[in-house]
Amino acid sequence: MLRQPAFGRRLRKLRTAQGLSQTALAGDGMSTGYLSRLESGARQPTERAVAYLAERLGMKPDDFEEPAGGSLAHALTLVASTGSEEAVETLREALAAEQHEAPVLRWQALWQLARHRRLQGDHEGERGYLEELVRLGDEVALTELRVRGLTRLARCLRSLGEISAALDAAVTAHHLARDGALGVEDRATVLLALVSVEAEAGRLPDAR
């Protein structure tokens, strides 16, 4: 059963994630005053209200339930502080359930999951997370996130022996880092990745 104030907090999060005002979400089937009271936790939601709001948001009523492992931010904190398999699994479940969460927060979750795969030596698994991470970086259009994602992907692809694709990722990251005037640490990390991939590709003059 959906309880307040958890329902109200989640409703507000889902609404703002889609860029909707209270008026836009309420539409013709609900007053904005009632919606406001739901979000504040002052009113317990009825089944009819939940079904209506779910339809307006393009989701299922069950999506209003908080993930079993807690919020994505909480799951990220657990992984960062413990790094345990249980914490990683909690993060994976939270990410799958929190598709409406802020893109930057999802990017951080993907970064942690990719890192976990890398430490396990599972570069194919790492690649899957990194490719999704790169797409998300392009979506939010933050140069730092795009560069870090592409740099890590280049190293992963190099480990998999996909040198041509690794070179493309490294070159793109290098151009973005240069044009975006990123900090010394980011630019140095990109350059090291580019040099290693160019050497692997047999482009020794370029690597030098």
Biotite code that builds the C-alpha atoms (Angstrom):
import biotite.structure as struc

atoms = struc.array([
    struc.Atom([0.000, 0.000, 0.000], chain_id="A", res_id=1, res_name="MET", atom_name="CA", element="C"),
    struc.Atom([1.271, 3.466, -0.860], chain_id="A", res_id=2, res_name="LEU", atom_name="CA", element="C"),
    struc.Atom([1.936, 5.559, 2.229], chain_id="A", res_id=3, res_name="ARG", atom_name="CA", element="C"),
    struc.Atom([2.495, 9.219, 2.863], chain_id="A", res_id=4, res_name="GLN", atom_name="CA", element="C"),
    struc.Atom([4.800, 11.115, 2.909], chain_id="A", res_id=5, res_name="PRO", atom_name="CA", element="C"),
    struc.Atom([6.845, 8.654, 0.789], chain_id="A", res_id=6, res_name="ALA", atom_name="CA", element="C"),
    struc.Atom([4.253, 8.694, -2.012], chain_id="A", res_id=7, res_name="PHE", atom_name="CA", element="C"),
    struc.Atom([4.240, 12.491, -2.179], chain_id="A", res_id=8, res_name="GLY", atom_name="CA", element="C"),
    struc.Atom([8.029, 12.699, -2.350], chain_id="A", res_id=9, res_name="ARG", atom_name="CA", element="C"),
    struc.Atom([8.167, 10.108, -5.111], chain_id="A", res_id=10, res_name="ARG", atom_name="CA", element="C"),
    struc.Atom([5.326, 11.743, -7.050], chain_id="A", res_id=11, res_name="LEU", atom_name="CA", element="C"),
    struc.Atom([7.099, 15.093, -6.969], chain_id="A", res_id=12, res_name="ARG", atom_name="CA", element="C"),
    struc.Atom([10.386, 13.475, -8.056], chain_id="A", res_id=13, res_name="LYS", atom_name="CA", element="C"),
    struc.Atom([8.733, 11.731, -11.007], chain_id="A", res_id=14, res_name="LEU", atom_name="CA", element="C"),
    struc.Atom([6.852, 14.869, -12.040], chain_id="A", res_id=15, res_name="ARG", atom_name="CA", element="C"),
    struc.Atom([9.896, 17.135, -11.972], chain_id="A", res_id=16, res_name="THR", atom_name="CA", element="C"),
    struc.Atom([12.023, 14.510, -13.742], chain_id="A", res_id=17, res_name="ALA", atom_name="CA", element="C"),
    struc.Atom([9.645, 14.826, -16.704], chain_id="A", res_id=18, res_name="GLN", atom_name="CA", element="C"),
    struc.Atom([9.704, 18.617, -16.546], chain_id="A", res_id=19, res_name="GLY", atom_name="CA", element="C"),
    struc.Atom([6.002, 18.891, -15.730], chain_id="A", res_id=20, res_name="LEU", atom_name="CA", element="C"),
    struc.Atom([4.335, 21.589, -13.661], chain_id="A", res_id=21, res_name="SER", atom_name="CA", element="C"),
    struc.Atom([1.600, 20.609, -11.222], chain_id="A", res_id=22, res_name="GLN", atom_name="CA", element="C"),
    struc.Atom([-0.957, 22.123, -13.589], chain_id="A", res_id=23, res_name="THR", atom_name="CA", element="C"),
    struc.Atom([0.333, 20.105, -16.545], chain_id="A", res_id=24, res_name="ALA", atom_name="CA", element="C"),
    struc.Atom([0.291, 16.852, -14.589], chain_id="A", res_id=25, res_name="LEU", atom_name="CA", element="C"),
    struc.Atom([-3.128, 17.444, -13.049], chain_id="A", res_id=26, res_name="ALA", atom_name="CA", element="C"),
    struc.Atom([-4.745, 18.039, -16.442], chain_id="A", res_id=27, res_name="GLY", atom_name="CA", element="C"),
    struc.Atom([-8.528, 18.044, -16.560], chain_id="A", res_id=28, res_name="ASP", atom_name="CA", element="C"),
    struc.Atom([-9.012, 15.075, -14.260], chain_id="A", res_id=29, res_name="GLY", atom_name="CA", element="C"),
    struc.Atom([-7.570, 16.439, -11.022], chain_id="A", res_id=30, res_name="MET", atom_name="CA", element="C"),
    struc.Atom([-7.357, 19.791, -9.282], chain_id="A", res_id=31, res_name="SER", atom_name="CA", element="C"),
    struc.Atom([-3.915, 21.275, -8.749], chain_id="A", res_id=32, res_name="THR", atom_name="CA", element="C"),
    struc.Atom([-4.835, 21.857, -5.109], chain_id="A", res_id=33, res_name="GLY", atom_name="CA", element="C"),
    struc.Atom([-5.452, 18.137, -4.581], chain_id="A", res_id=34, res_name="TYR", atom_name="CA", element="C"),
    struc.Atom([-2.225, 17.280, -6.402], chain_id="A", res_id=35, res_name="LEU", atom_name="CA", element="C"),
    struc.Atom([-0.333, 19.744, -4.222], chain_id="A", res_id=36, res_name="SER", atom_name="CA", element="C"),
    struc.Atom([-1.740, 18.124, -1.068], chain_id="A", res_id=37, res_name="ARG", atom_name="CA", element="C"),
    struc.Atom([-0.723, 14.699, -2.363], chain_id="A", res_id=38, res_name="LEU", atom_name="CA", element="C"),
    struc.Atom([2.828, 15.873, -2.977], chain_id="A", res_id=39, res_name="GLU", atom_name="CA", element="C"),
    struc.Atom([3.065, 17.490, 0.448], chain_id="A", res_id=40, res_name="SER", atom_name="CA", element="C"),
    struc.Atom([1.847, 14.295, 2.103], chain_id="A", res_id=41, res_name="GLY", atom_name="CA", element="C"),
    struc.Atom([-1.259, 15.980, 3.499], chain_id="A", res_id=42, res_name="ALA", atom_name="CA", element="C"),
    struc.Atom([-3.648, 13.614, 1.685], chain_id="A", res_id=43, res_name="ARG", atom_name="CA", element="C"),
    struc.Atom([-3.519, 9.828, 1.385], chain_id="A", res_id=44, res_name="GLN", atom_name="CA", element="C"),
    struc.Atom([-3.764, 8.825, -2.315], chain_id="A", res_id=45, res_name="PRO", atom_name="CA", element="C"),
    struc.Atom([-6.796, 6.875, -3.494], chain_id="A", res_id=46, res_name="THR", atom_name="CA", element="C"),
    struc.Atom([-6.485, 4.024, -5.991], chain_id="A", res_id=47, res_name="GLU", atom_name="CA", element="C"),
    struc.Atom([-8.271, 6.158, -8.559], chain_id="A", res_id=48, res_name="ARG", atom_name="CA", element="C"),
    struc.Atom([-5.841, 9.056, -8.055], chain_id="A", res_id=49, res_name="ALA", atom_name="CA", element="C"),
    struc.Atom([-2.832, 6.750, -8.296], chain_id="A", res_id=50, res_name="VAL", atom_name="CA", element="C"),
    struc.Atom([-4.125, 5.169, -11.514], chain_id="A", res_id=51, res_name="ALA", atom_name="CA", element="C"),
    struc.Atom([-4.829, 8.591, -13.041], chain_id="A", res_id=52, res_name="TYR", atom_name="CA", element="C"),
    struc.Atom([-1.412, 9.996, -12.157], chain_id="A", res_id=53, res_name="LEU", atom_name="CA", element="C"),
    struc.Atom([0.339, 6.872, -13.401], chain_id="A", res_id=54, res_name="ALA", atom_name="CA", element="C"),
    struc.Atom([-1.433, 7.211, -16.750], chain_id="A", res_id=55, res_name="GLU", atom_name="CA", element="C"),
    struc.Atom([-0.512, 10.899, -16.971], chain_id="A", res_id=56, res_name="ARG", atom_name="CA", element="C"),
    struc.Atom([3.138, 10.067, -16.276], chain_id="A", res_id=57, res_name="LEU", atom_name="CA", element="C"),
    struc.Atom([3.183, 7.146, -18.711], chain_id="A", res_id=58, res_name="GLY", atom_name="CA", element="C"),
    struc.Atom([3.975, 4.546, -16.082], chain_id="A", res_id=59, res_name="MET", atom_name="CA", element="C"),
    struc.Atom([2.388, 1.825, -13.955], chain_id="A", res_id=60, res_name="LYS", atom_name="CA", element="C"),
    struc.Atom([0.871, 2.405, -10.492], chain_id="A", res_id=61, res_name="PRO", atom_name="CA", element="C"),
    struc.Atom([3.502, 0.061, -9.028], chain_id="A", res_id=62, res_name="ASP", atom_name="CA", element="C"),
    struc.Atom([6.202, 2.486, -10.176], chain_id="A", res_id=63, res_name="ASP", atom_name="CA", element="C"),
    struc.Atom([5.210, 4.777, -7.312], chain_id="A", res_id=64, res_name="PHE", atom_name="CA", element="C"),
    struc.Atom([6.642, 2.226, -4.883], chain_id="A", res_id=65, res_name="GLU", atom_name="CA", element="C"),
    struc.Atom([10.147, 2.995, -3.665], chain_id="A", res_id=66, res_name="GLU", atom_name="CA", element="C"),
    struc.Atom([12.698, 0.410, -4.885], chain_id="A", res_id=67, res_name="PRO", atom_name="CA", element="C"),
    struc.Atom([13.294, -2.446, -2.455], chain_id="A", res_id=68, res_name="ALA", atom_name="CA", element="C"),
    struc.Atom([16.881, -1.345, -1.953], chain_id="A", res_id=69, res_name="GLY", atom_name="CA", element="C"),
    struc.Atom([15.980, 2.263, -1.251], chain_id="A", res_id=70, res_name="GLY", atom_name="CA", element="C"),
    struc.Atom([16.729, 5.316, -3.326], chain_id="A", res_id=71, res_name="SER", atom_name="CA", element="C"),
    struc.Atom([19.435, 5.462, -5.966], chain_id="A", res_id=72, res_name="LEU", atom_name="CA", element="C"),
    struc.Atom([21.350, 8.065, -3.945], chain_id="A", res_id=73, res_name="ALA", atom_name="CA", element="C"),
    struc.Atom([21.281, 5.790, -0.899], chain_id="A", res_id=74, res_name="HIS", atom_name="CA", element="C"),
    struc.Atom([22.441, 2.812, -2.979], chain_id="A", res_id=75, res_name="ALA", atom_name="CA", element="C"),
    struc.Atom([25.332, 4.878, -4.349], chain_id="A", res_id=76, res_name="LEU", atom_name="CA", element="C"),
    struc.Atom([26.370, 5.791, -0.816], chain_id="A", res_id=77, res_name="THR", atom_name="CA", element="C"),
    struc.Atom([26.393, 2.120, 0.176], chain_id="A", res_id=78, res_name="LEU", atom_name="CA", element="C"),
    struc.Atom([28.602, 1.147, -2.763], chain_id="A", res_id=79, res_name="VAL", atom_name="CA", element="C"),
    struc.Atom([31.019, 4.004, -2.143], chain_id="A", res_id=80, res_name="ALA", atom_name="CA", element="C"),
    struc.Atom([31.337, 3.187, 1.556], chain_id="A", res_id=81, res_name="SER", atom_name="CA", element="C"),
    struc.Atom([31.392, -0.635, 1.477], chain_id="A", res_id=82, res_name="THR", atom_name="CA", element="C"),
    struc.Atom([31.922, -1.858, -2.081], chain_id="A", res_id=83, res_name="GLY", atom_name="CA", element="C"),
    struc.Atom([30.324, -5.159, -1.077], chain_id="A", res_id=84, res_name="SER", atom_name="CA", element="C"),
    struc.Atom([28.575, -7.491, -3.516], chain_id="A", res_id=85, res_name="GLU", atom_name="CA", element="C"),
    struc.Atom([25.317, -6.887, -1.674], chain_id="A", res_id=86, res_name="GLU", atom_name="CA", element="C"),
    struc.Atom([25.714, -3.117, -2.042], chain_id="A", res_id=87, res_name="ALA", atom_name="CA", element="C"),
    struc.Atom([26.472, -3.470, -5.756], chain_id="A", res_id=88, res_name="VAL", atom_name="CA", element="C"),
    struc.Atom([23.377, -5.614, -6.255], chain_id="A", res_id=89, res_name="GLU", atom_name="CA", element="C"),
    struc.Atom([21.295, -3.037, -4.382], chain_id="A", res_id=90, res_name="THR", atom_name="CA", element="C"),
    struc.Atom([22.658, -0.341, -6.686], chain_id="A", res_id=91, res_name="LEU", atom_name="CA", element="C"),
    struc.Atom([21.865, -2.411, -9.773], chain_id="A", res_id=92, res_name="ARG", atom_name="CA", element="C"),
    struc.Atom([18.261, -2.923, -8.616], chain_id="A", res_id=93, res_name="GLU", atom_name="CA", element="C"),
    struc.Atom([17.836, 0.745, -7.694], chain_id="A", res_id=94, res_name="ALA", atom_name="CA", element="C"),
    struc.Atom([19.145, 1.866, -11.082], chain_id="A", res_id=95, res_name="LEU", atom_name="CA", element="C"),
    struc.Atom([16.729, -0.435, -12.908], chain_id="A", res_id=96, res_name="ALA", atom_name="CA", element="C"),
    struc.Atom([13.817, 0.846, -10.835], chain_id="A", res_id=97, res_name="ALA", atom_name="CA", element="C"),
    struc.Atom([14.758, 4.541, -10.875], chain_id="A", res_id=98, res_name="GLU", atom_name="CA", element="C"),
    struc.Atom([14.520, 5.325, -14.595], chain_id="A", res_id=99, res_name="GLN", atom_name="CA", element="C"),
    struc.Atom([13.076, 8.754, -13.768], chain_id="A", res_id=100, res_name="HIS", atom_name="CA", element="C"),
    struc.Atom([16.005, 9.703, -11.525], chain_id="A", res_id=101, res_name="GLU", atom_name="CA", element="C"),
    struc.Atom([18.296, 12.611, -12.437], chain_id="A", res_id=102, res_name="ALA", atom_name="CA", element="C"),
    struc.Atom([20.589, 11.711, -15.378], chain_id="A", res_id=103, res_name="PRO", atom_name="CA", element="C"),
    struc.Atom([23.758, 12.736, -13.504], chain_id="A", res_id=104, res_name="VAL", atom_name="CA", element="C"),
    struc.Atom([22.842, 10.424, -10.620], chain_id="A", res_id=105, res_name="LEU", atom_name="CA", element="C"),
    struc.Atom([22.219, 7.565, -13.053], chain_id="A", res_id=106, res_name="ARG", atom_name="CA", element="C"),
    struc.Atom([25.588, 8.333, -14.683], chain_id="A", res_id=107, res_name="TRP", atom_name="CA", element="C"),
    struc.Atom([27.296, 7.940, -11.306], chain_id="A", res_id=108, res_name="GLN", atom_name="CA", element="C"),
    struc.Atom([25.537, 4.622, -10.750], chain_id="A", res_id=109, res_name="ALA", atom_name="CA", element="C"),
    struc.Atom([26.626, 3.317, -14.154], chain_id="A", res_id=110, res_name="LEU", atom_name="CA", element="C"),
    struc.Atom([30.197, 4.438, -13.428], chain_id="A", res_id=111, res_name="TRP", atom_name="CA", element="C"),
    struc.Atom([30.243, 2.447, -10.181], chain_id="A", res_id=112, res_name="GLN", atom_name="CA", element="C"),
    struc.Atom([28.726, -0.643, -11.812], chain_id="A", res_id=113, res_name="LEU", atom_name="CA", element="C"),
    struc.Atom([31.230, -0.475, -14.679], chain_id="A", res_id=114, res_name="ALA", atom_name="CA", element="C"),
    struc.Atom([34.069, -0.155, -12.180], chain_id="A", res_id=115, res_name="ARG", atom_name="CA", element="C"),
    struc.Atom([32.824, -3.219, -10.313], chain_id="A", res_id=116, res_name="HIS", atom_name="CA", element="C"),
    struc.Atom([32.814, -5.248, -13.534], chain_id="A", res_id=117, res_name="ARG", atom_name="CA", element="C"),
    struc.Atom([36.320, -4.047, -14.379], chain_id="A", res_id=118, res_name="ARG", atom_name="CA", element="C"),
    struc.Atom([37.676, -5.084, -10.980], chain_id="A", res_id=119, res_name="LEU", atom_name="CA", element="C"),
    struc.Atom([36.171, -8.521, -11.566], chain_id="A", res_id=120, res_name="GLN", atom_name="CA", element="C"),
    struc.Atom([37.943, -8.747, -14.927], chain_id="A", res_id=121, res_name="GLY", atom_name="CA", element="C"),
    struc.Atom([34.601, -8.769, -16.755], chain_id="A", res_id=122, res_name="ASP", atom_name="CA", element="C"),
    struc.Atom([35.380, -6.317, -19.553], chain_id="A", res_id=123, res_name="HIS", atom_name="CA", element="C"),
    struc.Atom([32.335, -7.325, -21.614], chain_id="A", res_id=124, res_name="GLU", atom_name="CA", element="C"),
    struc.Atom([30.088, -6.489, -18.682], chain_id="A", res_id=125, res_name="GLY", atom_name="CA", element="C"),
    struc.Atom([32.010, -3.277, -18.113], chain_id="A", res_id=126, res_name="GLU", atom_name="CA", element="C"),
    struc.Atom([31.570, -2.357, -21.754], chain_id="A", res_id=127, res_name="ARG", atom_name="CA", element="C"),
    struc.Atom([27.785, -2.633, -21.541], chain_id="A", res_id=128, res_name="GLY", atom_name="CA", element="C"),
    struc.Atom([27.610, -0.197, -18.641], chain_id="A", res_id=129, res_name="TYR", atom_name="CA", element="C"),
    struc.Atom([30.147, 2.165, -20.223], chain_id="A", res_id=130, res_name="LEU", atom_name="CA", element="C"),
    struc.Atom([28.296, 2.352, -23.537], chain_id="A", res_id=131, res_name="GLU", atom_name="CA", element="C"),
    struc.Atom([25.105, 3.269, -21.689], chain_id="A", res_id=132, res_name="GLU", atom_name="CA", element="C"),
    struc.Atom([27.099, 5.751, -19.610], chain_id="A", res_id=133, res_name="LEU", atom_name="CA", element="C"),
    struc.Atom([28.513, 7.415, -22.737], chain_id="A", res_id=134, res_name="VAL", atom_name="CA", element="C"),
    struc.Atom([25.005, 7.764, -24.215], chain_id="A", res_id=135, res_name="ARG", atom_name="CA", element="C"),
    struc.Atom([23.837, 9.355, -20.982], chain_id="A", res_id=136, res_name="LEU", atom_name="CA", element="C"),
    struc.Atom([26.815, 11.722, -20.985], chain_id="A", res_id=137, res_name="GLY", atom_name="CA", element="C"),
    struc.Atom([25.874, 12.854, -24.487], chain_id="A", res_id=138, res_name="ASP", atom_name="CA", element="C"),
    struc.Atom([22.285, 13.343, -23.328], chain_id="A", res_id=139, res_name="GLU", atom_name="CA", element="C"),
    struc.Atom([23.178, 15.647, -20.434], chain_id="A", res_id=140, res_name="VAL", atom_name="CA", element="C"),
    struc.Atom([25.850, 17.394, -22.569], chain_id="A", res_id=141, res_name="ALA", atom_name="CA", element="C"),
    struc.Atom([28.355, 17.799, -19.731], chain_id="A", res_id=142, res_name="LEU", atom_name="CA", element="C"),
    struc.Atom([31.859, 17.752, -21.199], chain_id="A", res_id=143, res_name="THR", atom_name="CA", element="C"),
    struc.Atom([33.472, 16.305, -18.074], chain_id="A", res_id=144, res_name="GLU", atom_name="CA", element="C"),
    struc.Atom([31.109, 13.324, -18.036], chain_id="A", res_id=145, res_name="LEU", atom_name="CA", element="C"),
    struc.Atom([31.466, 12.748, -21.779], chain_id="A", res_id=146, res_name="ARG", atom_name="CA", element="C"),
    struc.Atom([35.262, 12.790, -21.581], chain_id="A", res_id=147, res_name="VAL", atom_name="CA", element="C"),
    struc.Atom([35.488, 10.484, -18.569], chain_id="A", res_id=148, res_name="ARG", atom_name="CA", element="C"),
    struc.Atom([33.046, 8.010, -20.063], chain_id="A", res_id=149, res_name="GLY", atom_name="CA", element="C"),
    struc.Atom([34.781, 7.884, -23.448], chain_id="A", res_id=150, res_name="LEU", atom_name="CA", element="C"),
    struc.Atom([38.214, 7.593, -21.836], chain_id="A", res_id=151, res_name="THR", atom_name="CA", element="C"),
    struc.Atom([37.147, 4.648, -19.714], chain_id="A", res_id=152, res_name="ARG", atom_name="CA", element="C"),
    struc.Atom([35.411, 3.061, -22.725], chain_id="A", res_id=153, res_name="LEU", atom_name="CA", element="C"),
    struc.Atom([38.591, 3.419, -24.796], chain_id="A", res_id=154, res_name="ALA", atom_name="CA", element="C"),
    struc.Atom([40.586, 1.546, -22.159], chain_id="A", res_id=155, res_name="ARG", atom_name="CA", element="C"),
    struc.Atom([37.914, -1.142, -21.904], chain_id="A", res_id=156, res_name="CYS", atom_name="CA", element="C"),
    struc.Atom([37.774, -1.657, -25.678], chain_id="A", res_id=157, res_name="LEU", atom_name="CA", element="C"),
    struc.Atom([41.573, -1.853, -25.767], chain_id="A", res_id=158, res_name="ARG", atom_name="CA", element="C"),
    struc.Atom([41.427, -4.647, -23.175], chain_id="A", res_id=159, res_name="SER", atom_name="CA", element="C"),
    struc.Atom([38.920, -6.454, -25.399], chain_id="A", res_id=160, res_name="LEU", atom_name="CA", element="C"),
    struc.Atom([41.216, -6.114, -28.415], chain_id="A", res_id=161, res_name="GLY", atom_name="CA", element="C"),
    struc.Atom([38.857, -3.782, -30.283], chain_id="A", res_id=162, res_name="GLU", atom_name="CA", element="C"),
    struc.Atom([41.602, -1.323, -31.125], chain_id="A", res_id=163, res_name="ILE", atom_name="CA", element="C"),
    struc.Atom([39.851, 0.615, -33.901], chain_id="A", res_id=164, res_name="SER", atom_name="CA", element="C"),
    struc.Atom([36.808, 1.346, -31.731], chain_id="A", res_id=165, res_name="ALA", atom_name="CA", element="C"),
    struc.Atom([39.084, 2.149, -28.787], chain_id="A", res_id=166, res_name="ALA", atom_name="CA", element="C"),
    struc.Atom([41.008, 4.629, -30.932], chain_id="A", res_id=167, res_name="LEU", atom_name="CA", element="C"),
    struc.Atom([37.786, 6.349, -32.029], chain_id="A", res_id=168, res_name="ASP", atom_name="CA", element="C"),
    struc.Atom([36.667, 6.739, -28.407], chain_id="A", res_id=169, res_name="ALA", atom_name="CA", element="C"),
    struc.Atom([40.070, 8.004, -27.251], chain_id="A", res_id=170, res_name="ALA", atom_name="CA", element="C"),
    struc.Atom([40.397, 10.529, -30.088], chain_id="A", res_id=171, res_name="VAL", atom_name="CA", element="C"),
    struc.Atom([36.887, 11.867, -29.438], chain_id="A", res_id=172, res_name="THR", atom_name="CA", element="C"),
    struc.Atom([37.627, 12.179, -25.721], chain_id="A", res_id=173, res_name="ALA", atom_name="CA", element="C"),
    struc.Atom([40.901, 13.978, -26.466], chain_id="A", res_id=174, res_name="HIS", atom_name="CA", element="C"),
    struc.Atom([39.203, 16.509, -28.750], chain_id="A", res_id=175, res_name="HIS", atom_name="CA", element="C"),
    struc.Atom([36.445, 17.147, -26.211], chain_id="A", res_id=176, res_name="LEU", atom_name="CA", element="C"),
    struc.Atom([38.943, 17.596, -23.381], chain_id="A", res_id=177, res_name="ALA", atom_name="CA", element="C"),
    struc.Atom([41.043, 20.004, -25.437], chain_id="A", res_id=178, res_name="ARG", atom_name="CA", element="C"),
    struc.Atom([38.126, 22.068, -26.715], chain_id="A", res_id=179, res_name="ASP", atom_name="CA", element="C"),
    struc.Atom([36.338, 22.054, -23.368], chain_id="A", res_id=180, res_name="GLY", atom_name="CA", element="C"),
    struc.Atom([39.348, 23.383, -21.447], chain_id="A", res_id=181, res_name="ALA", atom_name="CA", element="C"),
    struc.Atom([39.112, 20.655, -18.816], chain_id="A", res_id=182, res_name="LEU", atom_name="CA", element="C"),
    struc.Atom([41.400, 20.387, -15.807], chain_id="A", res_id=183, res_name="GLY", atom_name="CA", element="C"),
    struc.Atom([44.911, 18.953, -15.876], chain_id="A", res_id=184, res_name="VAL", atom_name="CA", element="C"),
    struc.Atom([43.893, 15.616, -14.347], chain_id="A", res_id=185, res_name="GLU", atom_name="CA", element="C"),
    struc.Atom([41.178, 14.934, -16.930], chain_id="A", res_id=186, res_name="ASP", atom_name="CA", element="C"),
    struc.Atom([43.416, 15.942, -19.836], chain_id="A", res_id=187, res_name="ARG", atom_name="CA", element="C"),
    struc.Atom([46.306, 13.826, -18.553], chain_id="A", res_id=188, res_name="ALA", atom_name="CA", element="C"),
    struc.Atom([44.059, 10.769, -18.148], chain_id="A", res_id=189, res_name="THR", atom_name="CA", element="C"),
    struc.Atom([42.723, 11.182, -21.684], chain_id="A", res_id=190, res_name="VAL", atom_name="CA", element="C"),
    struc.Atom([46.205, 11.614, -23.118], chain_id="A", res_id=191, res_name="LEU", atom_name="CA", element="C"),
    struc.Atom([47.501, 8.476, -21.409], chain_id="A", res_id=192, res_name="LEU", atom_name="CA", element="C"),
    struc.Atom([44.568, 6.485, -22.778], chain_id="A", res_id=193, res_name="ALA", atom_name="CA", element="C"),
    struc.Atom([45.108, 7.886, -26.276], chain_id="A", res_id=194, res_name="LEU", atom_name="CA", element="C"),
    struc.Atom([48.850, 7.135, -26.247], chain_id="A", res_id=195, res_name="VAL", atom_name="CA", element="C"),
    struc.Atom([48.306, 3.553, -25.075], chain_id="A", res_id=196, res_name="SER", atom_name="CA", element="C"),
    struc.Atom([45.681, 2.891, -27.749], chain_id="A", res_id=197, res_name="VAL", atom_name="CA", element="C"),
    struc.Atom([47.778, 4.485, -30.507], chain_id="A", res_id=198, res_name="GLU", atom_name="CA", element="C"),
    struc.Atom([50.752, 2.345, -29.491], chain_id="A", res_id=199, res_name="ALA", atom_name="CA", element="C"),
    struc.Atom([48.545, -0.749, -29.570], chain_id="A", res_id=200, res_name="GLU", atom_name="CA", element="C"),
    struc.Atom([47.319, 0.260, -33.022], chain_id="A", res_id=201, res_name="ALA", atom_name="CA", element="C"),
    struc.Atom([50.893, 0.522, -34.272], chain_id="A", res_id=202, res_name="GLY", atom_name="CA", element="C"),
    struc.Atom([50.781, 4.293, -34.567], chain_id="A", res_id=203, res_name="ARG", atom_name="CA", element="C"),
    struc.Atom([54.032, 4.808, -32.655], chain_id="A", res_id=204, res_name="LEU", atom_name="CA", element="C"),
    struc.Atom([54.867, 8.231, -34.157], chain_id="A", res_id=205, res_name="PRO", atom_name="CA", element="C"),
    struc.Atom([51.448, 9.506, -33.039], chain_id="A", res_id=206, res_name="ASP", atom_name="CA", element="C"),
    struc.Atom([51.886, 7.907, -29.613], chain_id="A", res_id=207, res_name="ALA", atom_name="CA", element="C"),
    struc.Atom([55.172, 9.773, -29.165], chain_id="A", res_id=208, res_name="ARG", atom_name="CA", element="C"),
])
